[in-house]
Amino acid sequence: MDFESIVSQIGKYKSEGKRLFTTSSFQSHSLVLLHILSRIDNTIPIVFINTGYHFPETVEFRDQVAEQFGLSNILDLRSEVPKFMQRDAEGRLLFASDPDHCCYLNKTQPVNTLLLQYDIWINGVRADQSATRKAMKVEQVAPHGAVRFHPMLDWNAKMIYQYQKEYDLPKHPLESNGYLSIGCEPCTRKADPEMMEREARWYGMNKTECGLHTDLVNK
């Protein structure tokens, strides 16, 4: 969708009295959607899923971007399960032994609960990022009657780069150190030259998604 189409669709949702929010990982490529939203309505809640495992650079970058874009409604979303309870039978933190359950407790479950409070989840997934995302539609039903709105679905990496360049958007500080897709610190590594954008996430774990885009979408 182009800018005008996104403006039109968000305007339609708002005229219908829908409650909107978006989530953001505050990676470099995520900033395009945030910048677009800042041009439309900088009060739309922007939820940062704070797992407690983010790189400190990501948290600092979040605050920098919020100030630069004039985003006035950044919300931290945390798990209701304390970290001392996020361990396996041998006492290891779940990110080391069961990353799927770790993602469920720290990402999927909190957002699932959040969906009870909102009607529209503006989500920046792109079809070129993975097979799972390629199968998505611009609008899809999510749990609790909410709707996922994917305005960036037909954008590709080149379009993201062009927008970043046109508006001189900042870049995540770890990107220059070889990180292409940045999530939680224990489950993110630098990318090898031949890797695709998301292949350095959960490297060697036979895992490509955290659950937000597999469990929180009605097929």
Secondary structure, 3 states (H helix, E strand, C coil): CCHHHHHHHHHHHHHCCCCEEEECCCCHHHHHHHHHHHHHCCCCCEEEECCCCECHHHHHHHHHHHHHHCCCCEEEECCCCCHHHCECCCCCEHHHHCHHHHHHHHHHHHHHHHCCCCCEEECCCCCCCCHHHHCCCCEEECHHHCEEECCCCCCCHHHHHHHHHHCCCCCCCCHHHCCCCCCEHHHECCCCCCCCCCCCECCCCCCCCCCCCCCCCCC
